[in-house]
Amino acid sequence: MTAAQMPYHVAGRRLVAVSSGAAVVISPPPVLYIVPDGGKSVCPGAGAGRESTFVPGPGLFADVTPLRESVEFRWLWAGQSLSSIGSFMTMVAVAIQTYDLTGSSVAVGAISLASLVPTLLLGLFGGSLADAVDRRRLVLLTGCGLMIVSLLFAVQALLDWRQVWLLYLLTATSAAVSAIDVPARRTFIPRVLPVKRLQAAAALSQLSFQVAVIAAPVLAGVLIASAGLEAAYGLDALTFVAVLVSVRRLPPMPPDSGGSKLGLRSVVEGVKYAVNHKLIGMIFLIDLNATVLAMPTALFPALAATRFGGGPRTVGYLFAAIGVGGLIAAILSGPLARLRHQGRAMLISVAIWGAGIGSVGLTHNLWLAVTFLAVAGAADIVTTVFRATILQTKTPDDLRGRLNSLDFIIGLGGPNLGNVRAGTVAGLAGPTISILTGGAACVLGVLLLTTNKTFRRYDAST
């Protein structure tokens, strides 16, 4: 749970908010992952092994079989879906409260800084901790911590303390706890589902996240207007009850081989594994290529004013387009299960992302630009699903916490760097040149990354 300003959208894994004409990334979305060959499962009927790592998809729409077959997954999915709604409501509430207290968009933007710094500082050590202890017990503790933070948000609003520094402190505390919670939580799904159901679980996670992003701001607005800020904060705290109940139902989940010793050496071991692994290193490079070079959201206010002749409503359309494209892709994610060459699919989808972003700079027609952005958002969902699949199928269980923490940090830092790049180029040459060159650079980067034959030829069915 982190706080940030509105408006925002989700581009696959990236939740993005805008303030004072600049976009900032708040948090990567939660995602469900795939278990490696030979991985262990704690659910009856959950298997492992090469023969079950690939099965044909069920059809056009998202496969809900994991929800039907696994009680554990059903509880985890429901708890996380409710928590996502509550967390987004808190983001809206903190932004509104900060602006009400200060009247400053700069102050609102600083909320994201308060969230980013502890995440970057503690993220890798959070993964190391997740690989050293029982992950179920760890998430129960962090879940309680996050619920307490939400309750403190509610108390300060109810008592009208009107202290901006307290909002920053609570936001930073929440981000620090989340840096430990997220890597540990992401290890659960590979242990509660059979391998053949896990790609469908990844798509369901994306679907629930996209729905939460759309529904939560509306609910927050209505609730804050009718019952006050404390109601939104309090409802967020209540959603953690569902999370804690879902996790409490799980058996103990210590890492394989007894786990690793917490410390810097453990962190370095995880980073070395990622850097030296041909596939995992590539998925991180591909994501950085997409976000650092072609993250467009910092440009939307300027593009709306200078290219499309619009104001805030036009900015909203541009932001919404990527999220709508992502939602449609998540709903129609069934065919992804039939794609064997996941590396190739990632390369193609990132190229489509870059081409879609760059194409916005070629048109003065708002609705054509919206279409390009929707296509880019849909492509980013595809990238997200296969990124998760490759990461977890090639990561041993005793390293999964550290690799997930590295994934978490890259997913948070890359888009922020991308928005810095976009804003800097726009300041020098204008927003149109910035979005054109960013999209083109992304596509060129994909062409360079395609030279990696191992990744390009990777076949998940063998």
C-alpha positions in Angstrom: 0.0 0.0 0.0 1.6 3.2 -1.1 0.2 6.7 -1.6 0.3 8.8 -4.7 -1.6 11.3 -6.7 -4.2 11.1 -9.4 -4.9 10.7 -12.3 -3.2 7.4 -12.9 -3.3 4.3 -15.0 -1.8 0.8 -15.1 0.5 -0.3 -17.8 0.8 -4.0 -17.1 3.0 -4.0 -14.0 3.3 -0.2 -13.6 0.9 2.0 -11.7 1.5 5.5 -12.9 0.3 8.8 -11.5 0.5 12.4 -12.7 1.1 15.6 -10.8 2.2 19.1 -12.0 2.6 17.7 -15.5 5.0 15.0 -14.5 4.3 11.3 -14.2 5.7 9.1 -11.5 5.5 5.4 -10.9 3.9 4.4 -7.6 4.2 0.6 -7.5 4.3 -2.4 -9.7 1.3 -4.4 -9.7 1.1 -7.7 -7.9 1.4 -10.7 -10.2 1.1 -14.4 -9.8 4.0 -16.6 -10.9 5.0 -19.9 -12.3 6.8 -22.7 -10.5 10.0 -24.2 -12.0 10.4 -27.8 -13.1 10.8 -29.9 -10.1 9.4 -27.3 -7.8 7.4 -28.4 -4.8 3.6 -27.9 -4.3 1.7 -28.0 -1.1 -1.7 -28.7 -2.7 -3.2 -32.1 -3.4 -2.9 -32.8 -7.1 -0.3 -30.1 -7.7 2.5 -31.6 -9.7 5.9 -30.6 -11.1 8.0 -31.7 -13.9 8.7 -31.0 -17.5 5.7 -32.8 -18.9 3.3 -30.4 -17.1 5.0 -27.1 -17.8 2.9 -26.4 -20.9 -0.7 -27.1 -21.7 -3.0 -25.7 -24.4 -5.1 -22.7 -23.4 -8.8 -23.0 -22.8 -10.0 -20.5 -25.3 -10.3 -16.8 -25.9 -11.2 -15.6 -22.4 -9.2 -15.7 -19.2 -9.2 -19.2 -17.7 -10.9 -19.4 -14.3 -10.0 -23.1 -13.7 -7.6 -22.2 -10.9 -10.4 -20.5 -9.0 -12.6 -23.6 -9.4 -10.0 -26.2 -8.6 -8.0 -24.7 -5.7 -9.5 -23.4 -2.5 -6.2 -22.0 -1.4 -5.8 -20.0 -4.7 -9.4 -18.8 -4.5 -8.8 -17.4 -1.0 -5.5 -15.8 -2.0 -6.9 -14.3 -5.2 -9.9 -12.9 -3.4 -7.9 -11.5 -0.6 -5.4 -9.8 -2.9 -8.1 -8.4 -5.1 -9.8 -6.8 -2.1 -6.5 -5.5 -0.8 -5.7 -3.9 -4.2 -9.0 -2.0 -4.1 -8.3 -0.8 -0.6 -4.7 0.2 -1.4 -5.8 2.3 -4.4 -8.4 4.0 -2.3 -5.7 5.0 0.2 -3.6 6.4 -2.6 -6.5 8.6 -3.7 -7.2 9.6 -0.1 -3.6 10.5 0.7 -3.4 12.6 -2.5 -6.6 14.4 -1.7 -5.6 15.0 2.0 -2.2 16.3 1.1 -3.5 18.7 -1.5 -6.2 19.9 0.9 -3.5 20.6 3.6 -1.0 22.2 1.3 -2.6 23.4 -1.9 0.6 22.2 -3.6 1.0 19.7 -6.4 4.7 19.5 -5.5 3.7 18.3 -2.0 1.5 15.7 -3.6 4.3 14.6 -5.9 6.6 14.2 -2.9 4.3 11.4 -1.7 5.7 9.2 -4.4 9.3 10.0 -3.4 8.4 9.0 0.2 7.3 5.7 -1.2 10.2 5.2 -3.7 13.1 5.7 -1.4 12.4 3.0 1.2 11.4 0.6 -1.5 14.7 1.0 -3.3 16.7 0.9 -0.1 15.1 -2.2 1.4 13.8 -4.1 -1.6 16.7 -6.4 -2.1 17.1 -7.1 1.7 13.3 -7.9 1.8 13.9 -10.6 -0.8 16.8 -11.9 1.2 14.6 -12.1 4.3 11.9 -14.0 2.3 14.5 -16.6 1.4 15.6 -17.0 5.0 12.4 -17.6 7.0 9.0 -19.2 6.7 7.3 -17.0 4.1 3.8 -17.6 5.4 4.7 -16.4 8.9 6.6 -13.4 7.4 3.6 -12.3 5.3 1.3 -12.6 8.3 3.6 -10.2 10.2 3.9 -7.8 7.3 0.2 -7.9 6.6 -0.5 -7.0 10.2 2.0 -4.1 9.9 0.3 -2.8 6.8 -3.1 -3.0 8.4 -1.8 -1.0 11.4 -0.5 1.7 9.1 -3.9 1.9 7.4 -5.5 2.3 10.8 -3.1 5.1 11.7 -4.1 6.8 8.4 -7.7 6.5 9.5 -7.0 7.8 13.1 -5.1 10.9 11.9 -7.9 11.7 9.5 -10.7 11.1 12.1 -8.9 13.3 14.7 -8.1 15.9 12.1 -4.4 16.1 13.0 -3.6 18.0 9.8 0.1 17.1 9.7 1.6 16.6 6.2 4.9 15.1 7.7 2.8 12.4 9.3 1.3 11.5 5.9 4.8 11.2 4.4 6.0 9.1 7.4 3.1 6.7 7.1 3.6 6.4 3.4 7.3 5.7 3.8 6.5 3.1 6.6 4.0 1.4 4.4 6.5 1.3 1.5 9.2 -0.2 3.7 6.9 -2.9 5.0 5.7 -3.6 1.4 9.4 -4.1 0.3 9.5 -7.1 2.6 5.9 -8.2 2.1 5.8 -8.3 -1.8 8.7 -10.6 -2.5 7.5 -13.1 0.1 3.9 -13.0 -1.0 4.9 -13.6 -4.6 6.3 -17.0 -3.7 2.9 -18.5 -2.6 1.1 -19.2 -5.9 3.7 -21.6 -7.3 3.3 -23.7 -4.1 -0.5 -24.0 -4.2 -1.3 -24.7 -7.8 -0.3 -27.4 -10.3 2.1 -26.2 -12.9 -0.5 -26.4 -15.7 -2.7 -23.9 -14.0 -0.2 -21.2 -13.1 -0.2 -19.3 -16.4 -4.0 -18.9 -16.0 -3.4 -17.7 -12.5 -1.0 -15.0 -13.7 -3.7 -13.7 -16.1 -6.3 -13.8 -13.4 -4.0 -11.7 -11.2 -3.7 -9.1 -13.9 -7.4 -9.1 -14.5 -8.3 -8.4 -10.9 -5.7 -5.7 -10.7 -7.0 -3.9 -13.7 -10.5 -4.1 -12.4 -9.4 -2.7 -9.0 -7.6 0.2 -10.7 -10.8 1.2 -12.5 -13.2 0.6 -9.6 -11.2 1.9 -6.6 -11.0 5.6 -7.5 -14.7 5.8 -8.1 -15.4 4.1 -4.8 -12.9 6.3 -3.0 -14.4 9.4 -4.4 -17.9 8.5 -3.4 -16.8 7.3 0.1 -14.7 10.4 0.8 -17.4 12.7 -0.3 -20.1 11.0 1.8 -18.2 9.8 4.8 -14.8 11.5 4.9 -11.2 10.5 4.4 -11.3 8.2 7.5 -13.8 6.0 5.8 -11.6 5.3 2.9 -8.6 4.6 5.1 -10.7 2.4 7.4 -12.0 0.3 4.5 -8.5 -0.2 3.4 -7.6 -1.5 6.8 -10.5 -3.9 6.7 -9.4 -5.4 3.4 -6.3 -6.7 5.2 -8.5 -9.0 7.2 -9.2 -10.9 4.0 -5.5 -11.0 3.2 -4.6 -12.3 6.6 -7.4 -14.9 6.6 -6.3 -16.2 3.1 -2.6 -16.5 4.2 -3.5 -18.0 7.6 -5.2 -20.9 5.8 -1.9 -21.9 4.1 0.5 -24.4 5.6 4.1 -23.3 6.6 6.1 -22.3 3.5 9.8 -22.3 4.3 12.2 -22.0 1.4 13.6 -25.2 -0.2 16.8 -26.4 1.3 16.2 -24.6 4.6 16.7 -21.2 3.1 19.7 -18.9 3.0 21.4 -16.7 5.7 20.1 -13.2 5.8 22.7 -10.6 4.8 24.6 -8.8 2.0 26.1 -12.1 0.7 22.6 -13.5 0.2 21.6 -10.3 -1.7 24.7 -10.5 -3.9 24.0 -14.2 -4.6 20.6 -13.3 -5.9 21.9 -10.5 -8.1 24.6 -12.7 -9.6 22.1 -15.4 -10.4 20.0 -12.9 -12.3 22.9 -11.4 -14.2 24.5 -14.7 -15.2 21.3 -16.4 -16.2 20.7 -16.1 -19.9 16.9 -15.9 -19.7 16.4 -14.0 -16.5 19.0 -11.4 -17.3 17.2 -10.9 -20.6 13.7 -10.4 -19.2 15.1 -7.6 -17.0 16.9 -6.0 -19.9 13.7 -6.2 -22.0 11.7 -4.5 -19.3 14.2 -1.8 -18.8 14.3 -1.3 -22.6 10.5 -0.8 -22.6 10.3 1.5 -19.6 13.5 3.6 -19.6 13.2 4.3 -23.3 9.5 4.5 -24.0 7.6 5.4 -20.8 5.3 8.1 -22.1 3.1 9.3 -19.2 5.2 12.4 -18.3 4.4 13.7 -21.8 0.7 13.4 -21.7 -0.2 16.8 -20.3 2.1 18.5 -22.8 0.9 16.4 -25.7 -2.7 17.1 -24.8 -2.1 20.8 -24.9 0.2 21.1 -27.9 -0.7 18.3 -30.2 -4.4 17.4 -29.5 -5.6 20.8 -28.4 -7.2 19.6 -25.2 -7.1 20.1 -21.5 -7.5 17.8 -18.4 -10.1 15.7 -20.1 -7.8 14.9 -23.0 -5.0 14.0 -20.5 -7.5 11.7 -18.8 -8.2 9.9 -22.1 -4.5 9.4 -22.8 -4.0 7.9 -19.4 -7.1 5.7 -19.5 -6.2 4.3 -22.9 -3.3 2.2 -21.7 -5.3 0.9 -18.8 -8.3 0.0 -21.0 -6.0 -1.8 -23.4 -4.5 -3.8 -20.6 -7.9 -4.7 -19.2 -9.1 -6.0 -22.6 -5.9 -8.0 -23.0 -6.3 -9.5 -19.5 -9.9 -10.5 -20.3 -8.8 -12.1 -23.6 -5.7 -13.8 -22.2 -6.8 -17.4 -22.9 -4.7 -17.8 -26.1 -1.5 -16.9 -24.2 -1.4 -20.5 -22.8 -0.8 -21.8 -26.3 2.3 -19.8 -27.0 5.4 -21.9 -26.5 8.1 -19.4 -27.6 7.7 -17.0 -24.6 10.9 -15.2 -25.2 10.0 -14.4 -28.8 6.5 -13.3 -27.6 8.1 -10.9 -25.1 10.3 -9.4 -27.8 7.4 -8.9 -30.1 5.1 -7.4 -27.5 7.7 -4.9 -26.3 8.3 -3.9 -29.9 4.5 -3.4 -30.3 4.6 -1.3 -27.0 7.4 0.9 -28.5 5.7 1.2 -31.9 2.4 2.1 -30.2 4.0 4.7 -28.0 6.0 6.3 -30.8 3.0 6.3 -33.2 1.3 8.8 -30.9 3.8 11.4 -32.1 2.7 10.8 -35.7 -0.9 11.9 -35.4 -3.0 14.9 -34.4 -6.1 12.8 -34.1 -6.9 12.2 -30.4 -8.8 9.0 -30.9 -6.2 7.5 -33.2 -3.6 8.3 -30.5 -5.9 6.7 -27.9 -6.0 3.6 -30.0 -2.3 3.4 -30.3 -1.9 3.7 -26.5 -4.6 1.0 -26.0 -2.6 -1.4 -28.3 0.5 -0.5 -26.3 -1.2 -1.3 -23.0 -2.5 -4.6 -24.3 1.0 -5.5 -25.5 2.4 -4.7 -22.0 0.1 -7.2 -20.4 1.4 -9.9 -22.7 5.0 -8.9 -21.7 4.0 -9.1 -18.0 2.6 -12.6 -18.1 5.5 -14.1 -19.9 8.1 -12.2 -17.9 6.5 -13.7 -14.8 6.5 -17.1 -16.3 10.1 -17.1 -17.4 11.3 -15.6 -14.1 9.7 -18.2 -11.9 10.3 -21.3 -14.1 14.0 -20.5 -14.1 14.4 -19.5 -10.4 15.0 -22.1 -7.7 12.6 -21.8 -4.8 15.4 -20.9 -2.4 16.2 -17.9 -4.6 12.7 -16.9 -5.4 12.4 -14.2 -2.8 15.5 -12.4 -3.9 14.7 -12.6 -7.6 11.2 -11.3 -6.9 12.6 -8.4 -5.0 14.9 -7.6 -7.9 12.0 -7.8 -10.2 10.0 -5.5 -7.9 12.8 -2.9 -7.9 13.3 -2.9 -11.6 9.5 -2.6 -12.2 9.5 0.4 -9.9 12.7 2.2 -11.0 12.6 1.7 -14.7 9.4 3.7 -15.4 10.6 6.5 -13.1 13.9 6.7 -15.1 11.8 6.6 -18.3 9.7 9.5 -17.2 12.9 11.5 -16.4 14.2 10.7 -19.9 10.9 11.7 -21.5 10.7 14.9 -19.6 14.3 15.9 -20.2 14.0 15.3 -24.0 10.7 17.1 -24.1 12.3 20.1 -22.4 15.1 20.2 -25.0 13.2 19.3 -28.2 9.5 19.2 -27.4 7.0 16.4 -26.3 6.5 15.2 -29.9 10.2 14.5 -30.5 10.4 12.9 -27.1 7.7 10.4 -27.6 8.8 9.6 -31.2 12.4 9.1 -30.3 11.4 7.1 -27.2 9.2 4.7 -29.2 11.8 4.3 -31.9 14.6 3.7 -29.4 12.5 1.0 -27.7 12.0 -0.8 -31.1 15.7 -0.5 -31.9 16.5 -1.9 -28.5 14.3 -4.9 -29.2 16.1 -5.5 -32.5 19.4 -5.5 -30.6 18.1 -7.8 -27.9 16.8 -10.2 -30.6 20.4 -11.1 -31.4 20.3 -13.3 -28.3 19.5 -16.6 -29.9 19.0 -18.5 -26.6 16.2 -16.1 -25.6 14.7 -15.8 -29.0 14.5 -19.6 -29.4 13.4 -20.4 -25.9 10.6 -23.0 -26.0 8.6 -23.4 -22.8 7.3 -26.8 -23.8 10.7 -28.5 -23.9 
